[in-house]
Amino acid sequence: MQRTAQTVAEYLGELGEVASGTIILIILLVIGGTVIMALLTKGYELYREMLGRNEQLRAEGRAEGRAEIIEQLKERGINVDDLLPPDESDTEPPATP
């Protein structure tokens, strides 16, 4: 690493001020671009994680809501099976003419 830095310093000394400034700018842009890409990747991973967690919380909320409604119906003496549509396996197929 130190050897590379010395070599780059020698080249910059030979190129002059304008060229060395341009090369330094290019190096900084490359490093900055790499950092930005890493941050974007990390942000996307966090976003996907939060989407998954949000969906999980929604599913849990739906399940809790259904359980509460079923409990309230039972307290009122309503049979839940009477309210739900029958399974397709329980119904007879329509008669063909």
Biopython code that builds the backbone (N, CA, C, O; Angstrom):
import numpy as np
from Bio.PDB.StructureBuilder import StructureBuilder

atoms = [
    (1, "MET", "N", (0.828, -1.186, 0.000)),
    (1, "MET", "CA", (0.000, 0.000, 0.000)),
    (1, "MET", "C", (0.875, 1.254, 0.000)),
    (1, "MET", "O", (0.615, 2.212, -0.728)),
    (2, "GLN", "N", (1.926, 1.224, 0.842)),
    (2, "GLN", "CA", (2.818, 2.378, 0.926)),
    (2, "GLN", "C", (3.575, 2.544, -0.391)),
    (2, "GLN", "O", (3.802, 3.663, -0.851)),
    (3, "ARG", "N", (3.955, 1.440, -0.977)),
    (3, "ARG", "CA", (4.680, 1.477, -2.251)),
    (3, "ARG", "C", (3.797, 2.087, -3.339)),
    (3, "ARG", "O", (4.266, 2.879, -4.156)),
    (4, "THR", "N", (2.530, 1.715, -3.345)),
    (4, "THR", "CA", (1.592, 2.270, -4.323)),
    (4, "THR", "C", (1.430, 3.764, -4.113)),
    (4, "THR", "O", (1.387, 4.529, -5.077)),
    (5, "ALA", "N", (1.341, 4.182, -2.866)),
    (5, "ALA", "CA", (1.194, 5.604, -2.564)),
    (5, "ALA", "C", (2.418, 6.389, -3.028)),
    (5, "ALA", "O", (2.287, 7.502, -3.537)),
    (6, "GLN", "N", (3.599, 5.815, -2.854)),
    (6, "GLN", "CA", (4.819, 6.490, -3.304)),
    (6, "GLN", "C", (4.843, 6.605, -4.822)),
    (6, "GLN", "O", (5.240, 7.633, -5.371)),
    (7, "THR", "N", (4.416, 5.546, -5.492)),
    (7, "THR", "CA", (4.390, 5.565, -6.956)),
    (7, "THR", "C", (3.416, 6.620, -7.457)),
    (7, "THR", "O", (3.726, 7.362, -8.389)),
    (8, "VAL", "N", (2.246, 6.691, -6.846)),
    (8, "VAL", "CA", (1.254, 7.695, -7.236)),
    (8, "VAL", "C", (1.797, 9.094, -6.968)),
    (8, "VAL", "O", (1.606, 9.994, -7.785)),
    (9, "ALA", "N", (2.462, 9.287, -5.851)),
    (9, "ALA", "CA", (3.034, 10.602, -5.530)),
    (9, "ALA", "C", (4.083, 11.005, -6.559)),
    (9, "ALA", "O", (4.160, 12.174, -6.937)),
    (10, "GLU", "N", (4.892, 10.051, -7.016)),
    (10, "GLU", "CA", (5.902, 10.350, -8.037)),
    (10, "GLU", "C", (5.239, 10.770, -9.346)),
    (10, "GLU", "O", (5.661, 11.738, -9.978)),
    (11, "TYR", "N", (4.200, 10.038, -9.750)),
    (11, "TYR", "CA", (3.498, 10.380, -10.993)),
    (11, "TYR", "C", (2.856, 11.756, -10.904)),
    (11, "TYR", "O", (2.896, 12.533, -11.859)),
    (12, "LEU", "N", (2.271, 12.049, -9.764)),
    (12, "LEU", "CA", (1.635, 13.347, -9.593)),
    (12, "LEU", "C", (2.663, 14.469, -9.643)),
    (12, "LEU", "O", (2.388, 15.544, -10.176)),
    (13, "GLY", "N", (3.832, 14.224, -9.096)),
    (13, "GLY", "CA", (4.898, 15.223, -9.143)),
    (13, "GLY", "C", (5.345, 15.488, -10.568)),
    (13, "GLY", "O", (5.675, 16.624, -10.910)),
    (14, "GLU", "N", (5.362, 14.463, -11.402)),
    (14, "GLU", "CA", (5.791, 14.612, -12.792)),
    (14, "GLU", "C", (4.722, 15.280, -13.656)),
    (14, "GLU", "O", (5.050, 15.957, -14.630)),
    (15, "LEU", "N", (3.470, 15.100, -13.317)),
    (15, "LEU", "CA", (2.387, 15.594, -14.168)),
    (15, "LEU", "C", (2.167, 17.099, -14.057)),
    (15, "LEU", "O", (1.756, 17.724, -15.035)),
    (16, "GLY", "N", (2.416, 17.672, -12.948)),
    (16, "GLY", "CA", (2.155, 19.092, -12.773)),
    (16, "GLY", "C", (0.882, 19.303, -11.977)),
    (16, "GLY", "O", (0.177, 18.356, -11.627)),
    (17, "GLU", "N", (0.605, 20.568, -11.702)),
    (17, "GLU", "CA", (-0.502, 20.895, -10.804)),
    (17, "GLU", "C", (-1.878, 20.572, -11.379)),
    (17, "GLU", "O", (-2.707, 19.985, -10.683)),
    (18, "VAL", "N", (-2.137, 20.938, -12.615)),
    (18, "VAL", "CA", (-3.470, 20.744, -13.189)),
    (18, "VAL", "C", (-3.782, 19.260, -13.333)),
    (18, "VAL", "O", (-4.858, 18.807, -12.944)),
    (19, "ALA", "N", (-2.853, 18.517, -13.883)),
    (19, "ALA", "CA", (-3.078, 17.086, -14.089)),
    (19, "ALA", "C", (-3.181, 16.356, -12.753)),
    (19, "ALA", "O", (-4.022, 15.472, -12.589)),
    (20, "SER", "N", (-2.330, 16.724, -11.806)),
    (20, "SER", "CA", (-2.393, 16.045, -10.509)),
    (20, "SER", "C", (-3.704, 16.373, -9.794)),
    (20, "SER", "O", (-4.291, 15.511, -9.139)),
    (21, "GLY", "N", (-4.156, 17.609, -9.920)),
    (21, "GLY", "CA", (-5.449, 17.980, -9.332)),
    (21, "GLY", "C", (-6.593, 17.204, -9.967)),
    (21, "GLY", "O", (-7.531, 16.787, -9.287)),
    (22, "THR", "N", (-6.505, 17.015, -11.279)),
    (22, "THR", "CA", (-7.537, 16.250, -11.982)),
    (22, "THR", "C", (-7.538, 14.799, -11.534)),
    (22, "THR", "O", (-8.601, 14.221, -11.311)),
    (23, "ILE", "N", (-6.373, 14.211, -11.401)),
    (23, "ILE", "CA", (-6.284, 12.813, -10.969)),
    (23, "ILE", "C", (-6.791, 12.666, -9.536)),
    (23, "ILE", "O", (-7.498, 11.709, -9.220)),
    (24, "ILE", "N", (-6.432, 13.607, -8.680)),
    (24, "ILE", "CA", (-6.923, 13.558, -7.295)),
    (24, "ILE", "C", (-8.447, 13.656, -7.284)),
    (24, "ILE", "O", (-9.114, 12.946, -6.532)),
    (25, "LEU", "N", (-8.992, 14.537, -8.119)),
    (25, "LEU", "CA", (-10.442, 14.674, -8.209)),
    (25, "LEU", "C", (-11.088, 13.368, -8.677)),
    (25, "LEU", "O", (-12.112, 12.955, -8.131)),
    (26, "ILE", "N", (-10.507, 12.727, -9.665)),
    (26, "ILE", "CA", (-11.033, 11.452, -10.165)),
    (26, "ILE", "C", (-10.990, 10.392, -9.068)),
    (26, "ILE", "O", (-11.950, 9.645, -8.881)),
    (27, "ILE", "N", (-9.880, 10.331, -8.348)),
    (27, "ILE", "CA", (-9.754, 9.346, -7.259)),
    (27, "ILE", "C", (-10.815, 9.598, -6.194)),
    (27, "ILE", "O", (-11.452, 8.661, -5.713)),
    (28, "LEU", "N", (-11.005, 10.862, -5.828)),
    (28, "LEU", "CA", (-12.020, 11.188, -4.825)),
    (28, "LEU", "C", (-13.428, 10.843, -5.309)),
    (28, "LEU", "O", (-14.257, 10.370, -4.532)),
    (29, "LEU", "N", (-13.697, 11.083, -6.597)),
    (29, "LEU", "CA", (-15.009, 10.739, -7.144)),
    (29, "LEU", "C", (-15.246, 9.233, -7.134)),
    (29, "LEU", "O", (-16.349, 8.772, -6.843)),
    (30, "VAL", "N", (-14.203, 8.472, -7.455)),
    (30, "VAL", "CA", (-14.335, 7.011, -7.441)),
    (30, "VAL", "C", (-14.597, 6.522, -6.022)),
    (30, "VAL", "O", (-15.476, 5.691, -5.794)),
    (31, "ILE", "N", (-13.826, 7.047, -5.070)),
    (31, "ILE", "CA", (-14.023, 6.640, -3.669)),
    (31, "ILE", "C", (-15.411, 7.063, -3.193)),
    (31, "ILE", "O", (-16.114, 6.290, -2.542)),
    (32, "GLY", "N", (-15.799, 8.292, -3.520)),
    (32, "GLY", "CA", (-17.124, 8.776, -3.128)),
    (32, "GLY", "C", (-18.238, 7.954, -3.756)),
    (32, "GLY", "O", (-19.236, 7.656, -3.099)),
    (33, "GLY", "N", (-18.076, 7.586, -5.022)),
    (33, "GLY", "CA", (-19.074, 6.757, -5.693)),
    (33, "GLY", "C", (-19.207, 5.396, -5.041)),
    (33, "GLY", "O", (-20.308, 4.864, -4.904)),
    (34, "THR", "N", (-18.077, 4.840, -4.640)),
    (34, "THR", "CA", (-18.105, 3.543, -3.963)),
    (34, "THR", "C", (-18.839, 3.644, -2.630)),
    (34, "THR", "O", (-19.635, 2.771, -2.284)),
    (35, "VAL", "N", (-18.568, 4.704, -1.893)),
    (35, "VAL", "CA", (-19.240, 4.902, -0.602)),
    (35, "VAL", "C", (-20.740, 5.094, -0.814)),
    (35, "VAL", "O", (-21.552, 4.532, -0.079)),
    (36, "ILE", "N", (-21.099, 5.882, -1.811)),
    (36, "ILE", "CA", (-22.518, 6.115, -2.095)),
    (36, "ILE", "C", (-23.211, 4.812, -2.476)),
    (36, "ILE", "O", (-24.320, 4.549, -2.012)),
    (37, "MET", "N", (-22.580, 3.996, -3.310)),
    (37, "MET", "CA", (-23.179, 2.716, -3.703)),
    (37, "MET", "C", (-23.337, 1.800, -2.495)),
    (37, "MET", "O", (-24.342, 1.099, -2.374)),
    (38, "ALA", "N", (-22.360, 1.802, -1.609)),
    (38, "ALA", "CA", (-22.461, 0.969, -0.405)),
    (38, "ALA", "C", (-23.619, 1.437, 0.470)),
    (38, "ALA", "O", (-24.363, 0.619, 1.010)),
    (39, "LEU", "N", (-23.771, 2.747, 0.609)),
    (39, "LEU", "CA", (-24.875, 3.281, 1.409)),
    (39, "LEU", "C", (-26.228, 2.977, 0.774)),
    (39, "LEU", "O", (-27.186, 2.650, 1.474)),
    (40, "LEU", "N", (-26.306, 3.084, -0.553)),
    (40, "LEU", "CA", (-27.556, 2.755, -1.236)),
    (40, "LEU", "C", (-27.912, 1.287, -1.064)),
    (40, "LEU", "O", (-29.075, 0.949, -0.840)),
    (41, "THR", "N", (-26.921, 0.420, -1.167)),
    (41, "THR", "CA", (-27.160, -1.014, -0.991)),
    (41, "THR", "C", (-27.644, -1.304, 0.420)),
    (41, "THR", "O", (-28.592, -2.066, 0.608)),
    (42, "LYS", "N", (-27.005, -0.709, 1.403)),
    (42, "LYS", "CA", (-27.408, -0.911, 2.798)),
    (42, "LYS", "C", (-28.824, -0.377, 3.031)),
    (42, "LYS", "O", (-29.629, -1.008, 3.716)),
    (43, "GLY", "N", (-29.115, 0.781, 2.461)),
    (43, "GLY", "CA", (-30.451, 1.350, 2.592)),
    (43, "GLY", "C", (-31.515, 0.462, 1.967)),
    (43, "GLY", "O", (-32.599, 0.306, 2.529)),
    (44, "TYR", "N", (-31.220, -0.119, 0.818)),
    (44, "TYR", "CA", (-32.171, -1.012, 0.159)),
    (44, "TYR", "C", (-32.406, -2.264, 0.997)),
    (44, "TYR", "O", (-33.537, -2.738, 1.110)),
    (45, "GLU", "N", (-31.340, -2.796, 1.582)),
    (45, "GLU", "CA", (-31.489, -3.976, 2.445)),
    (45, "GLU", "C", (-32.373, -3.653, 3.650)),
    (45, "GLU", "O", (-33.233, -4.452, 4.020)),
    (46, "LEU", "N", (-32.168, -2.495, 4.258)),
    (46, "LEU", "CA", (-33.004, -2.082, 5.394)),
    (46, "LEU", "C", (-34.457, -1.894, 4.970)),
    (46, "LEU", "O", (-35.378, -2.254, 5.704)),
    (47, "TYR", "N", (-34.654, -1.327, 3.782)),
    (47, "TYR", "CA", (-36.000, -1.126, 3.255)),
    (47, "TYR", "C", (-36.716, -2.462, 3.073)),
    (47, "TYR", "O", (-37.875, -2.595, 3.464)),
    (48, "ARG", "N", (-36.044, -3.452, 2.486)),
    (48, "ARG", "CA", (-36.652, -4.771, 2.283)),
    (48, "ARG", "C", (-36.955, -5.438, 3.628)),
    (48, "ARG", "O", (-37.982, -6.098, 3.784)),
    (49, "GLU", "N", (-36.064, -5.262, 4.581)),
    (49, "GLU", "CA", (-36.281, -5.828, 5.917)),
    (49, "GLU", "C", (-37.513, -5.205, 6.576)),
    (49, "GLU", "O", (-38.319, -5.907, 7.187)),
    (50, "MET", "N", (-37.653, -3.890, 6.448)),
    (50, "MET", "CA", (-38.805, -3.211, 7.035)),
    (50, "MET", "C", (-40.101, -3.614, 6.336)),
    (50, "MET", "O", (-41.137, -3.740, 6.989)),
    (51, "LEU", "N", (-40.060, -3.820, 5.016)),
    (51, "LEU", "CA", (-41.254, -4.284, 4.311)),
    (51, "LEU", "C", (-41.692, -5.649, 4.826)),
    (51, "LEU", "O", (-42.881, -5.882, 5.044)),
    (52, "GLY", "N", (-40.743, -6.540, 5.018)),
    (52, "GLY", "CA", (-41.056, -7.867, 5.544)),
    (52, "GLY", "C", (-41.636, -7.787, 6.943)),
    (52, "GLY", "O", (-42.604, -8.479, 7.260)),
    (53, "ARG", "N", (-41.056, -6.957, 7.766)),
    (53, "ARG", "CA", (-41.545, -6.798, 9.146)),
    (53, "ARG", "C", (-42.951, -6.191, 9.145)),
    (53, "ARG", "O", (-43.809, -6.600, 9.927)),
    (54, "ASN", "N", (-43.178, -5.225, 8.271)),
    (54, "ASN", "CA", (-44.493, -4.599, 8.170)),
    (54, "ASN", "C", (-45.544, -5.634, 7.766)),
    (54, "ASN", "O", (-46.633, -5.665, 8.340)),
    (55, "GLU", "N", (-45.232, -6.465, 6.799)),
    (55, "GLU", "CA", (-46.173, -7.506, 6.363)),
    (55, "GLU", "C", (-46.443, -8.501, 7.488)),
    (55, "GLU", "O", (-47.573, -8.954, 7.665)),
    (56, "GLN", "N", (-45.416, -8.834, 8.234)),
    (56, "GLN", "CA", (-45.579, -9.750, 9.364)),
    (56, "GLN", "C", (-46.514, -9.141, 10.416)),
    (56, "GLN", "O", (-47.397, -9.825, 10.934)),
    (57, "LEU", "N", (-46.320, -7.867, 10.726)),
    (57, "LEU", "CA", (-47.183, -7.201, 11.709)),
    (57, "LEU", "C", (-48.628, -7.112, 11.219)),
    (57, "LEU", "O", (-49.565, -7.260, 12.004)),
    (58, "ARG", "N", (-48.803, -6.870, 9.927)),
    (58, "ARG", "CA", (-50.156, -6.835, 9.371)),
    (58, "ARG", "C", (-50.840, -8.186, 9.517)),
    (58, "ARG", "O", (-52.004, -8.261, 9.914)),
    (59, "ALA", "N", (-50.114, -9.254, 9.196)),
    (59, "ALA", "CA", (-50.687, -10.601, 9.306)),
    (59, "ALA", "C", (-51.059, -10.909, 10.757)),
    (59, "ALA", "O", (-52.119, -11.478, 11.022)),
    (60, "GLU", "N", (-50.192, -10.536, 11.685)),
    (60, "GLU", "CA", (-50.493, -10.760, 13.103)),
    (60, "GLU", "C", (-51.722, -9.963, 13.528)),
    (60, "GLU", "O", (-52.562, -10.463, 14.276)),
    (61, "GLY", "N", (-51.826, -8.739, 13.055)),
    (61, "GLY", "CA", (-52.978, -7.903, 13.386)),
    (61, "GLY", "C", (-54.273, -8.481, 12.833)),
    (61, "GLY", "O", (-55.304, -8.472, 13.507)),
    (62, "ARG", "N", (-54.215, -8.987, 11.593)),
    (62, "ARG", "CA", (-55.411, -9.606, 11.018)),
    (62, "ARG", "C", (-55.829, -10.823, 11.825)),
    (62, "ARG", "O", (-57.015, -11.011, 12.096)),
    (63, "ALA", "N", (-54.874, -11.643, 12.207)),
    (63, "ALA", "CA", (-55.190, -12.852, 12.981)),
    (63, "ALA", "C", (-55.801, -12.483, 14.333)),
    (63, "ALA", "O", (-56.769, -13.104, 14.770)),
    (64, "GLU", "N", (-55.235, -11.477, 14.989)),
    (64, "GLU", "CA", (-55.778, -11.044, 16.282)),
    (64, "GLU", "C", (-57.183, -10.476, 16.118)),
    (64, "GLU", "O", (-58.062, -10.739, 16.937)),
    (65, "GLY", "N", (-57.391, -9.699, 15.063)),
    (65, "GLY", "CA", (-58.714, -9.126, 14.807)),
    (65, "GLY", "C", (-59.757, -10.204, 14.554)),
    (65, "GLY", "O", (-60.875, -10.126, 15.064)),
    (66, "ARG", "N", (-59.390, -11.206, 13.768)),
    (66, "ARG", "CA", (-60.321, -12.310, 13.504)),
    (66, "ARG", "C", (-60.663, -13.052, 14.787)),
    (66, "ARG", "O", (-61.821, -13.392, 15.029)),
    (67, "ALA", "N", (-59.652, -13.300, 15.604)),
    (67, "ALA", "CA", (-59.891, -14.025, 16.859)),
    (67, "ALA", "C", (-60.837, -13.239, 17.765)),
    (67, "ALA", "O", (-61.715, -13.821, 18.401)),
    (68, "GLU", "N", (-60.658, -11.912, 17.826)),
    (68, "GLU", "CA", (-61.538, -11.085, 18.654)),
    (68, "GLU", "C", (-62.973, -11.116, 18.136)),
    (68, "GLU", "O", (-63.915, -11.216, 18.922)),
    (69, "ILE", "N", (-63.141, -11.032, 16.830)),
    (69, "ILE", "CA", (-64.484, -11.043, 16.244)),
    (69, "ILE", "C", (-65.163, -12.386, 16.495)),
    (69, "ILE", "O", (-66.341, -12.425, 16.851)),
    (70, "ILE", "N", (-64.440, -13.476, 16.317)),
    (70, "ILE", "CA", (-65.005, -14.805, 16.564)),
    (70, "ILE", "C", (-65.411, -14.937, 18.027)),
    (70, "ILE", "O", (-66.463, -15.498, 18.334)),
    (71, "GLU", "N", (-64.585, -14.424, 18.921)),
    (71, "GLU", "CA", (-64.908, -14.480, 20.351)),
    (71, "GLU", "C", (-66.176, -13.678, 20.655)),
    (71, "GLU", "O", (-67.026, -14.129, 21.424)),
    (72, "GLN", "N", (-66.306, -12.496, 20.058)),
    (72, "GLN", "CA", (-67.501, -11.679, 20.272)),
    (72, "GLN", "C", (-68.751, -12.377, 19.739)),
    (72, "GLN", "O", (-69.810, -12.325, 20.364)),
    (73, "LEU", "N", (-68.624, -13.028, 18.587)),
    (73, "LEU", "CA", (-69.767, -13.749, 18.027)),
    (73, "LEU", "C", (-70.179, -14.906, 18.927)),
    (73, "LEU", "O", (-71.368, -15.156, 19.122)),
    (74, "LYS", "N", (-69.200, -15.603, 19.468)),
    (74, "LYS", "CA", (-69.504, -16.719, 20.368)),
    (74, "LYS", "C", (-70.194, -16.227, 21.635)),
    (74, "LYS", "O", (-71.095, -16.888, 22.152)),
    (75, "GLU", "N", (-69.768, -15.059, 22.138)),
    (75, "GLU", "CA", (-70.395, -14.489, 23.329)),
    (75, "GLU", "C", (-71.862, -14.154, 23.075)),
    (75, "GLU", "O", (-72.687, -14.222, 23.986)),
    (76, "ARG", "N", (-72.180, -13.796, 21.844)),
    (76, "ARG", "CA", (-73.561, -13.453, 21.492)),
    (76, "ARG", "C", (-74.368, -14.690, 21.087)),
    (76, "ARG", "O", (-75.553, -14.587, 20.769)),
    (77, "GLY", "N", (-73.731, -15.835, 21.100)),
    (77, "GLY", "CA", (-74.433, -17.073, 20.779)),
    (77, "GLY", "C", (-74.577, -17.340, 19.296)),
    (77, "GLY", "O", (-75.433, -18.126, 18.892)),
    (78, "ILE", "N", (-73.764, -16.706, 18.486)),
    (78, "ILE", "CA", (-73.829, -16.907, 17.034)),
    (78, "ILE", "C", (-72.794, -17.950, 16.649)),
    (78, "ILE", "O", (-71.629, -17.865, 17.039)),
    (79, "ASN", "N", (-73.234, -18.933, 15.881)),
    (79, "ASN", "CA", (-72.333, -19.978, 15.417)),
    (79, "ASN", "C", (-71.532, -19.440, 14.232)),
    (79, "ASN", "O", (-72.109, -19.001, 13.237)),
    (80, "VAL", "N", (-70.238, -19.475, 14.337)),
    (80, "VAL", "CA", (-69.363, -18.927, 13.298)),
    (80, "VAL", "C", (-69.497, -19.723, 12.009)),
    (80, "VAL", "O", (-69.393, -19.156, 10.922)),
    (81, "ASP", "N", (-69.727, -21.022, 12.112)),
    (81, "ASP", "CA", (-69.841, -21.864, 10.918)),
    (81, "ASP", "C", (-71.048, -21.481, 10.069)),
    (81, "ASP", "O", (-71.043, -21.692, 8.856)),
    (82, "ASP", "N", (-72.076, -20.923, 10.693)),
    (82, "ASP", "CA", (-73.252, -20.493, 9.939)),
    (82, "ASP", "C", (-72.958, -19.267, 9.084)),
    (82, "ASP", "O", (-73.627, -19.038, 8.076)),
    (83, "LEU", "N", (-71.978, -18.491, 9.473)),
    (83, "LEU", "CA", (-71.650, -17.262, 8.752)),
    (83, "LEU", "C", (-70.656, -17.481, 7.624)),
    (83, "LEU", "O", (-70.632, -16.723, 6.654)),
    (84, "LEU", "N", (-69.843, -18.509, 7.749)),
    (84, "LEU", "CA", (-68.814, -18.755, 6.749)),
    (84, "LEU", "C", (-69.393, -19.506, 5.567)),
    (84, "LEU", "O", (-70.274, -20.346, 5.750)),
    (85, "PRO", "N", (-68.922, -19.227, 4.354)),
    (85, "PRO", "CA", (-69.410, -19.976, 3.194)),
    (85, "PRO", "C", (-68.935, -21.424, 3.283)),
    (85, "PRO", "O", (-67.863, -21.687, 3.828)),
    (86, "PRO", "N", (-69.711, -22.356, 2.759)),
    (86, "PRO", "CA", (-69.307, -23.765, 2.822)),
    (86, "PRO", "C", (-68.104, -24.026, 1.927)),
    (86, "PRO", "O", (-67.875, -23.317, 0.947)),
    (87, "ASP", "N", (-67.351, -25.041, 2.273)),
    (87, "ASP", "CA", (-66.232, -25.436, 1.428)),
    (87, "ASP", "C", (-66.763, -25.998, 0.124)),
    (87, "ASP", "O", (-67.883, -26.506, 0.071)),
    (88, "GLU", "N", (-65.968, -25.908, -0.917)),
    (88, "GLU", "CA", (-66.396, -26.436, -2.210)),
    (88, "GLU", "C", (-66.591, -27.944, -2.160)),
    (88, "GLU", "O", (-67.426, -28.484, -2.887)),
    (89, "SER", "N", (-65.842, -28.623, -1.320)),
    (89, "SER", "CA", (-65.965, -30.073, -1.227)),
    (89, "SER", "C", (-67.292, -30.479, -0.594)),
    (89, "SER", "O", (-67.764, -31.594, -0.815)),
    (90, "ASP", "N", (-67.910, -29.575, 0.204)),
    (90, "ASP", "CA", (-69.176, -29.882, 0.861)),
    (90, "ASP", "C", (-70.377, -29.703, -0.063)),
    (90, "ASP", "O", (-71.439, -30.275, 0.182)),
    (91, "THR", "N", (-70.218, -28.927, -1.103)),
    (91, "THR", "CA", (-71.350, -28.659, -1.985)),
    (91, "THR", "C", (-71.367, -29.652, -3.128)),
    (91, "THR", "O", (-70.329, -30.156, -3.556)),
    (92, "GLU", "N", (-72.551, -29.919, -3.605)),
    (92, "GLU", "CA", (-72.687, -30.829, -4.736)),
    (92, "GLU", "C", (-72.480, -30.047, -6.019)),
    (92, "GLU", "O", (-72.841, -28.873, -6.097)),
    (93, "PRO", "N", (-71.905, -30.685, -7.022)),
    (93, "PRO", "CA", (-71.733, -29.976, -8.292)),
    (93, "PRO", "C", (-73.098, -29.705, -8.928)),
    (93, "PRO", "O", (-74.043, -30.464, -8.714)),
    (94, "PRO", "N", (-73.202, -28.644, -9.696)),
    (94, "PRO", "CA", (-74.488, -28.333, -10.324)),
    (94, "PRO", "C", (-74.895, -29.436, -11.303)),
    (94, "PRO", "O", (-74.059, -30.050, -11.967)),
    (95, "ALA", "N", (-76.179, -29.659, -11.367)),
    (95, "ALA", "CA", (-76.694, -30.697, -12.269)),
    (95, "ALA", "C", (-76.574, -30.224, -13.707)),
    (95, "ALA", "O", (-76.830, -29.060, -14.015)),
    (96, "THR", "N", (-76.189, -31.121, -14.567)),
    (96, "THR", "CA", (-76.068, -30.775, -15.987)),
    (96, "THR", "C", (-77.394, -31.059, -16.681)),
    (96, "THR", "O", (-78.012, -32.093, -16.426)),
    (97, "PRO", "N", (-77.840, -30.160, -17.552)),
    (97, "PRO", "CA", (-79.131, -30.373, -18.236)),
    (97, "PRO", "C", (-79.070, -31.448, -19.298)),
    (97, "PRO", "O", (-80.076, -31.730, -19.949)),
]
sb = StructureBuilder()
sb.init_structure("model")
sb.init_model(0)
sb.init_chain("A")
sb.init_seg("    ")
for serial, (resi, resn, name, xyz) in enumerate(atoms, 1):
    if name == "N":
        sb.init_residue(resn, " ", resi, " ")
    sb.init_atom(name, np.array(xyz, "f"), 0.0, 1.0, " ", f" {name:<3s}", serial, name[0])
structure = sb.get_structure()
